[in-house]
Amino acid sequence: MRLKAIVLTWDRHRVMTQHMIRQYARLWPDHPFLFRVPFQVDEGAAVAREEYRRTPPQIPETILTLIEDLPDEEWIYWCADDKYPIDLRTEQIAAAFAAIEGLADAAGLLCCRCRVTLDDPALSLVPGERKLTSGDIILERRQWFQIWIHQFLRVKVLRHFFTHMPRDIPNAKVMDELKNEIPKPENLKLYVTHKNHAIFGESTQGGQVTQNCYESIRTTDLVLPPWFQTPTSDYVVMGELTSTSLWSKLRSKF
């Protein structure tokens, strides 16, 4: 049975969605995901590992529609198309998820420890650590830190988060501030692996395609629409693996 991957996107960003999905297929050929992609007008072609569902245009309603048939305790993979994988240690990721999947008190697992969870643990992490049967050490994240990075979640996390998100959202960027006003119940325990297993790139910034995403898409047969023809000059990358010296040099910190 495939794990449903809930994609946050909209029609205008279809090329970013396709690029993100292709990156998973390239880096993790036997990945367990079935990508559930929303659309408003432009329905995508039904292919293996992808399904398209019509949703309202509002962001909260988009996600709540995508998960409306899923029970609270089911695990899904949460992946917004403004990020895409650059490097994945797939064996370690799969092992960590297999180890946490059966833990009743766990509601989320992020395998990319970067930025605030790496640089400011006192702010972003609950004191203490936990060891999984996979050998991974996991740390509990405070509040909603790093909820936008691709990760494993129980459905109830997204259902709570987007039910409490204001309906009138002018753009996706403001959601990062709005999230701080959403209460996080104690039973929604979100973890991050102590050791990083993934590198992600940001696809867009301020409505423009990033330089790293632009270069990545140019290596594929995907065609960038007119509104993504001019990239920024920035490489925006999250995470660092000791064996990946190139991306270590490009790593951005915020």
Secondary structure, DSSP 8 states (H G I E B T S, - for coil): --EEEEEE--GGGHHHHHHHHHHHHHH-TT--EEEEEEESS-----BTTEEEEE--SSHHHHHHHHTTTS-TT-EEEEEETTEEEEEE-HHHHHHHHHHHHT-TT--EEE----HHHHH-HHHHB-S--EE-TTS-EEEEB-TTTTTTS-EEEEHHHHHHHHHSS-S--S-GGGHHHHGGGS---TT--EEEESS--EEEEE-EETTEE-HHHHHHHHTSS----GGGSS--S---EE---TT-HHHHHH----
